[in-house]
Amino acid sequence: MHSVVAIKQVPDTTNVRINPETGTLIRDGVPTIINPYDIHAVEMAVRLKEKFGGTVTVITMGPPKAAEALIECVEQGADRGILISDRRFGAADTLATSYVLARTIEAIQAEHPVDLLLFGKQAIDGDTGQVGPGVATRLNVPLVSYAVSIEEFDPVKRRAVIHRKIEQGIEVIEVSLPLLLTVEKEIAHVKRAPLSNMIKAASYKPEMWNADTPVQFDITQVGIKGSPTIVGKAFTPAPREAGAILSVAEKGLRESVADALAMIAQAHVVTLQKHV
């Protein structure tokens, strides 16, 4: 049993600031965390390893600092961490990111066949939810998004039964392995790391991959060269003003309702028609 989990180190959203001149995120000096959905993906992979045996590999694309996130995953129970880091990967959109991760997974697959790919449903800094599906498309594996639980998982019979969140409720899907899941936080509650994992993580050093080795990436498909997405502007919305408060005690019900309807009509929220 071999699970590969893709994670991302993101700015702590409680400290996000926008550069007013460039409209981009200010990342310097901002604390970073593992994307919250990704932590639950790692926990799910570790639980499957505890049940069936095998290996959990965690990968991430990012700056050298992202090695910290991989060490944290080893503390959580992962066996192997791979950091894909190169200046040429900078400013990648979801298309370029999915290319790098898919090529990385192909290389891992050649060494050790992969049964399950796990991604958080989205990253809290971009909120696109596109990277996981993009990797599934590139690798031509089944995709189940917004997974909330695994009812059955059989690495021998090569099948799984997954519960996923949809607008109408919960959908239950039977799917063959290997597959890719993008997961919600409900997929697995994160447990406290045992002492043995903490000791292992204290001296662990993730593998470092770049644009040339051990995988030769097509430079035209990575970083800004491989990113057709253009962000025109990012900004912090102005705070909303407090709404008006109408006192029925002061004006009475009829007049208060009339005033409220007048405000609604003035704001062009809905079109009001009088019926005689």
BADO-895516 format. One record per residue (C-alpha): residue number from 1; x, y, z. Coordinates in pm, 1 decimal. Each point is the difference from the previous one (the first is absolute). Example, Ala and Ser with C-alpha at 12.3 -4.5 7.8 and 13.67 -1.06 7.14 Angstrom:
BEGIN
NODE   nr        xx        yy        zz
NODE    1    1230.0    -450.0     780.0
NODE    2     137.0     344.0     -66.0
END
This chain:
BEGIN
NODE   nr        xx        yy        zz
NODE    1       0.0       0.0       0.0
NODE    2     149.9     328.8    -111.7
NODE    3    -167.3     337.2      47.6
NODE    4     134.3     327.2    -136.8
NODE    5    -123.0     322.6     159.6
NODE    6      53.5     342.4    -156.2
NODE    7      14.5     287.4     247.5
NODE    8      60.6     373.0     -16.8
NODE    9     156.2     239.4     247.3
NODE   10    -221.4     309.7      10.0
NODE   11      -4.5     334.3     184.4
NODE   12    -195.3      -7.5     323.8
NODE   13    -326.2     164.0    -108.3
NODE   14     -21.1     192.4     326.1
NODE   15     306.3     196.7    -112.6
NODE   16     -67.3      52.6    -371.4
NODE   17      80.9     346.6    -130.5
NODE   18     -29.4     147.3    -349.8
NODE   19     261.0     228.8    -155.9
NODE   20    -207.8     309.0     -92.9
NODE   21     227.8      85.0    -293.5
NODE   22      39.2    -341.7    -163.4
NODE   23    -324.0    -162.5     119.5
NODE   24     189.7    -317.9      93.4
NODE   25      28.3    -193.2     326.1
NODE   26     277.4     114.5     235.4
NODE   27     169.5    -327.0      96.9
NODE   28     318.4     136.2     159.0
NODE   29     -13.8     -28.1     375.3
NODE   30    -340.5    -170.7      -5.5
NODE   31     -25.2    -324.4     202.5
NODE   32     -64.7    -308.8    -210.8
NODE   33    -199.0    -315.1      70.3
NODE   34     -88.0    -319.6    -180.7
NODE   35    -318.5      54.6    -195.3
NODE   36    -267.5    -120.3     248.5
NODE   37    -176.2    -235.5    -242.7
NODE   38     333.5    -161.3     -86.0
NODE   39      68.7     -90.5     363.0
NODE   40    -316.5    -210.9       3.3
NODE   41     107.2    -164.0    -327.8
NODE   42     328.9    -103.0     163.3
NODE   43    -187.9    -136.4     301.7
NODE   44    -220.5    -213.1    -227.3
NODE   45     304.1    -142.5    -176.0
NODE   46     164.4     -84.4     332.9
NODE   47    -314.5    -178.9     122.1
NODE   48     -11.0    -211.6    -314.1
NODE   49     366.0     -87.2      50.8
NODE   50     -74.0    -103.0     358.1
NODE   51    -280.6    -227.1    -125.6
NODE   52     158.0    -152.7    -310.3
NODE   53     371.2      66.2      42.7
NODE   54     204.9     172.0    -267.9
NODE   55     145.1     344.5     -55.1
NODE   56    -114.3     361.8       6.1
NODE   57     188.6     242.9    -224.9
NODE   58     -64.8     373.9      31.3
NODE   59      95.1     244.9    -274.2
NODE   60     -10.6     376.0     -27.5
NODE   61     113.5     265.7    -245.1
NODE   62     130.2     316.4     159.5
NODE   63     298.4     194.7     132.3
NODE   64     265.5    -163.4     221.2
NODE   65    -197.3     108.2     307.8
NODE   66    -274.5    -248.5     -98.7
NODE   67     227.2    -279.6     126.2
NODE   68    -135.2      88.4     344.7
NODE   69    -346.6    -112.1    -109.1
NODE   70     133.0    -336.6    -117.5
NODE   71     176.3     -56.7     332.4
NODE   72    -330.5      70.2     174.2
NODE   73    -164.1    -265.8    -219.3
NODE   74     268.1    -253.1      99.7
NODE   75     -82.4      83.8     360.6
NODE   76    -361.5     -75.5     -84.3
NODE   77      94.8    -343.8    -136.2
NODE   78     121.3      40.8    -359.1
NODE   79     302.0    -205.0    -109.8
NODE   80     147.5     211.8    -277.0
NODE   81      -2.7     368.7     -87.1
NODE   82      94.6     153.2    -335.0
NODE   83      42.2     374.2     -56.2
NODE   84      -5.7     112.7    -363.0
NODE   85     168.0     339.1      11.8
NODE   86     150.3     215.4    -271.0
NODE   87     -17.1     371.0     -82.9
NODE   88    -128.5     -97.8    -342.8
NODE   89    -315.5    -135.3     166.1
NODE   90     -81.0     343.4     146.0
NODE   91    -328.2     179.8     -80.4
NODE   92    -163.0    -323.8    -115.7
NODE   93    -375.9      -9.7     -45.7
NODE   94    -208.5    -314.7      50.0
NODE   95      77.6    -128.4    -350.9
NODE   96     376.9      17.3      48.6
NODE   97     -26.2    -132.6     355.3
NODE   98    -204.6    -301.4    -108.0
NODE   99     261.3     -74.5    -267.4
NODE  100     289.0      -2.9     250.5
NODE  101    -189.9    -213.2     251.7
NODE  102    -119.8    -245.2    -266.0
NODE  103     352.7     -48.7    -137.1
NODE  104     127.2     -49.5     354.7
NODE  105    -266.3    -262.2      70.0
NODE  106      85.0    -178.7    -325.9
NODE  107     362.0     -25.3     116.7
NODE  108    -108.0    -130.9     341.1
NODE  109    -236.3    -246.6    -167.6
NODE  110     291.3    -137.8    -204.1
NODE  111     186.6     -75.4     324.8
NODE  112    -291.8    -121.7     209.6
NODE  113    -354.5     -46.3    -144.4
NODE  114    -254.0     239.6     150.1
NODE  115    -344.1    -112.5     120.9
NODE  116    -143.8     329.5     123.4
NODE  117      61.3     369.1     -60.0
NODE  118    -127.6     245.5     261.4
NODE  119     -38.9     378.1     -30.5
NODE  120    -177.3     252.6     218.5
NODE  121    -311.2     126.2    -177.1
NODE  122     160.8     343.7     -46.0
NODE  123     273.8     226.4     132.8
NODE  124    -112.2     282.7     226.8
NODE  125     222.8     254.9    -176.0
NODE  126    -132.8     -60.1    -351.8
NODE  127    -332.9    -177.0      61.5
NODE  128     -10.5    -134.8    -356.3
NODE  129     -40.9    -371.6      68.3
NODE  130     156.0     -64.6    -342.6
NODE  131     335.4    -166.5      69.2
NODE  132    -129.2    -339.5     113.0
NODE  133    -238.8     -39.4    -294.8
NODE  134     275.0     125.7    -232.5
NODE  135     240.2    -269.1     121.6
NODE  136    -268.8    -269.7     -33.0
NODE  137     -61.2     108.2    -359.9
NODE  138     371.3      -5.4     -85.9
NODE  139      45.4    -343.9     156.9
NODE  140    -326.4    -135.4    -140.1
NODE  141    -117.0    -139.4     334.9
NODE  142    -352.9      11.5     149.6
NODE  143     -76.6     312.5     201.6
NODE  144    -233.6      30.1     297.6
NODE  145     -16.6     356.0     130.7
NODE  146    -125.9     132.2     336.6
NODE  147      42.4    -341.4     165.0
NODE  148    -121.1     -13.5     361.5
NODE  149      49.0    -369.0      84.1
NODE  150     131.0    -329.9    -131.7
NODE  151    -259.7    -271.0      62.8
NODE  152     202.1    -281.7    -156.5
NODE  153     355.6     -24.6    -129.2
NODE  154     139.0    -324.4    -140.6
NODE  155     353.4      21.9    -146.0
NODE  156     -20.6    -369.5    -100.0
NODE  157    -327.9      15.5    -193.4
NODE  158      99.6     348.8    -121.3
NODE  159    -324.0     173.5      98.0
NODE  160    -124.0     261.5     243.6
NODE  161    -332.7     144.1     109.8
NODE  162      17.7     374.0      61.8
NODE  163    -250.5     245.6     148.7
NODE  164      23.0     346.0    -154.4
NODE  165    -174.2     326.1      78.6
NODE  166    -236.6     145.9    -261.8
NODE  167    -253.1     284.3      16.1
NODE  168    -288.4    -239.4      57.5
NODE  169     173.3    -195.1     278.4
NODE  170     237.8    -298.8     -15.9
NODE  171      73.7    -209.0    -308.8
NODE  172     140.4    -354.2      33.2
NODE  173     232.0    -113.5    -280.3
NODE  174     168.9    -332.7     -68.1
NODE  175     323.9      52.0    -188.7
NODE  176     301.8    -200.7    -109.8
NODE  177     360.4      50.5     108.1
NODE  178     219.2     188.3     -48.3
NODE  179    -203.3     314.8      55.6
NODE  180      38.9     359.6     110.2
NODE  181    -201.8     152.5     282.9
NODE  182     -34.0     366.1      87.6
NODE  183    -113.3       2.0     359.8
NODE  184    -198.4     201.7     248.3
NODE  185     110.0      30.2     363.4
NODE  186    -257.5    -264.3      99.8
NODE  187     204.9    -270.5    -174.9
NODE  188     205.6     -61.0     316.9
NODE  189      45.7     167.2     336.7
NODE  190     365.9      90.4      51.0
NODE  191     147.8    -183.7     298.3
NODE  192     287.7     106.1     219.6
NODE  193     333.2    -123.8    -136.1
NODE  194     155.9    -286.2     199.5
NODE  195     342.5      49.0     157.3
NODE  196     168.8    -242.5    -242.6
NODE  197    -109.7     209.5    -298.2
NODE  198     114.5     320.8     168.0
NODE  199     345.6    -149.3      59.0
NODE  200      21.9    -114.3    -364.0
NODE  201    -110.5     340.7    -130.0
NODE  202     257.7     183.7     212.5
NODE  203     283.8    -132.7    -215.8
NODE  204    -185.5     -54.3    -327.6
NODE  205     113.8     182.8    -314.6
NODE  206    -239.1       1.0    -298.8
NODE  207     122.8     -89.4    -346.2
NODE  208      68.1     304.8    -217.9
NODE  209    -100.3     -10.4    -367.2
NODE  210      50.1     281.9    -249.6
NODE  211     -91.9      72.4    -360.7
NODE  212     281.0    -218.5    -133.9
NODE  213      42.3    -294.7     237.0
NODE  214    -109.5    -266.1      60.6
NODE  215    -285.7      89.2    -239.6
NODE  216      60.5     208.0    -310.1
NODE  217    -292.0     245.8     -10.9
NODE  218    -103.8     179.9    -317.2
NODE  219      94.9     358.6      86.1
NODE  220    -266.3     139.8    -233.4
NODE  221    -267.3    -159.4     222.2
NODE  222     120.7     119.1     340.1
NODE  223       2.5     328.4     187.3
NODE  224    -116.6     316.0    -166.0
NODE  225      77.4    -136.9    -349.7
NODE  226    -247.8    -281.8      48.3
NODE  227    -264.4     212.9     169.8
NODE  228    -261.5     155.7    -229.7
NODE  229    -202.3     134.6     293.5
NODE  230      23.1     375.6      56.6
NODE  231    -110.4     155.3     329.9
NODE  232    -101.5     355.9     -77.5
NODE  233     -21.7     115.1     359.4
NODE  234     -35.1    -130.8     353.5
NODE  235    -128.6     230.1     271.6
NODE  236    -156.3       7.3     342.9
NODE  237    -369.6      93.2     -24.9
NODE  238    -107.5     311.9     188.8
NODE  239    -179.7     -72.8     327.9
NODE  240    -376.2      -4.4     -30.2
NODE  241    -191.3     281.1     164.8
NODE  242    -244.8     -85.0     271.5
NODE  243    -356.4     -47.1    -120.4
NODE  244    -290.1     219.7     103.2
NODE  245    -202.1     -99.5     305.1
NODE  246    -372.7      68.1      -6.8
NODE  247    -173.0      12.9     335.3
NODE  248    -354.2    -132.3      -3.2
NODE  249     -45.7     131.1     352.6
NODE  250      64.3     356.9    -117.0
NODE  251    -176.4       4.4    -338.9
NODE  252    -243.1    -284.6      17.0
NODE  253     -16.3    -310.1    -216.9
NODE  254    -167.0     149.0    -307.8
NODE  255     236.5     295.0     -32.8
NODE  256     308.3    -214.3      73.5
NODE  257     -96.1    -248.6    -273.6
NODE  258     -65.0     286.9    -242.6
NODE  259     341.9     149.7      75.6
NODE  260     169.6    -338.5     -44.7
NODE  261    -169.1     -55.5    -336.4
NODE  262     101.8     348.1    -110.9
NODE  263     363.3     -71.7      87.8
NODE  264     -11.6    -327.9    -191.3
NODE  265    -148.3     172.2    -306.2
NODE  266     260.4     278.6      18.6
NODE  267     280.6    -257.1      12.8
NODE  268    -144.8    -173.1    -311.0
NODE  269      23.6    -335.7     178.0
NODE  270    -342.2    -106.6    -124.0
NODE  271    -276.0     158.1    -204.0
NODE  272    -301.6      77.7     214.7
NODE  273    -348.4      10.6    -145.8
NODE  274    -306.3     141.6     172.8
NODE  275    -317.7    -202.9     -14.4
NODE  276    -323.5     188.5      46.1
END
